[in-house]
Amino acid sequence: MSEARGRPDANKCFVCGPDNPTGLRIEFRMDGEICRASFTPGPDHCGYDQQCHGGILFSVLDDVMANWLFLQGKRAHTAKCDVRFRKPVAIGTALELEGRLVKSKGPLAILQGLALRDGETVAEAEATFMVVPD
């Protein structure tokens, strides 16, 4: 996936890297101005009580926002991220992920990420990314 985009250095990414045998291997795509993906946490993504671990949810939210930039050929690093977990997510629950640009100014880009279950927001994030100059 990453190599086809001209970035083989991202192939080992825990969330989206196709060459990471223990990673999530989520495939992100642009749909107009929204980065989208699907993710269903499995037994290896468990926290307690058969709920998805919050760190896994944080990771997929971070990546749906980062991939909004990445899929447009921009290299960026997360500078700050605030996450709000709204509802527990049981293992085996299908989620839709959305990432969108809120605003950008100079080398900074602010993005929003959502994790949705049947259209309802279960977790959300807003992050500031430092965009690396070409």
N, C-alpha and C positions, 0 to 999 in steps of 0.2 A: 504494500500500500504506500508507504513512505517513499520507497525507491522510485516508484512510478511518478512521484511528484518531484523528483530530483533531489531528495534529501535522505540518502541511505543512512546518515548518522542518526536518524530518528527511528530506525527499524527495531531497536531494542526498548523503546518506550514501554513502560509497564502498562499503560492504558491502551495505546493504539498501535504499538509496534508489532508488525506481523512476524518478526523473528524472535520474539520473547516467548519461550515455551511456557513460562509461568504467568504471563501477562493476561490481560483481559481481551486484547486483540479487537477492540471496538473499532468499527469502520465509521468514520465521520464523513459527512457530505454537506455541501452548501445547497440550500433550497432558497433561492432568492437571497435575502439578507440574513437568513437564519442558518446556523450550523446545526445539523441534526444527527442523531444516532439513536440506536436502541440498545438497551442493556437489561439483562435479567440476571440478578445476583444468584450464584449457586452456593452449594454447601461450603465451598472453600472461602466464601466471602462473609461468613457468619461472625457476628459479634456475640450476642447472648440471646436466649429465648428464640432462636431461629430467625433473628432479625439481621438485616444487612449491617455490617460494621460501618459506623459513621466515617471512618477514614477512607473506605472504599467509595462511599457516596461523595466525599470531598474530592477524591481523585478524579472521578468521572465528570464532576462539575467543572473542576479546574481544566480538564482536557477539552470539554466541549467549548469552553471559552477560548482556550489557547488555539484550538483548531480553527476557530473563526479566523484568526490571523494566519495560521500556518497554511491553510488551504488557499490563501491569497498570496502566498509566497513571502510572507513576513516572518522573520525570526523574532521571538519575544520571550521574555522571562517573567514569571509571576512575581510581582513586587509586594503585593498585599492582597489578601482575600478574606472576605467575611462570608460565613456560611450560616444559614438558618435551616435547621431540621424541623419540619412542620409535622410530619407524621412518620411513624415507624414503617419500615419497608420489610416485609417478610421475604425470606429466601424463596426464590422461584417467582417473584412478582415482576412482570414485564414493565419496564420503564421506558419512557421516551425522553430523550435529552435535547435541550435547545440552548443554543448560545447566540447572543446578539450583542452588537456594539451599542453602547450607551453614548459614548462620546470619545473623541480623541483630540489631543492637543500636544503638538511637538512629539517628543518620544514616548508619551504616555497614551495608553488606550484603556478605557474603562469598559468592561464587558459584564453582561449578566448571564448567568447560567441557571437553567431550571431542570429539575427532574420531575417528570409527570407520570402519574398512575391514572389511567383512564381520564386524562384531561385535568386531573387535580394535582396541584403542586404539592409534592411531598418534601422537597428540599430545594433551596435556592441559594445562589451565591452572587456576590458582586466582587469583581477583582480589578486591580490596576496592574497592567502589564507594561514593562519597559520594552519598547520596540528597539531592536538592534539595527543601527544604520546599515544599509547595503554595503 
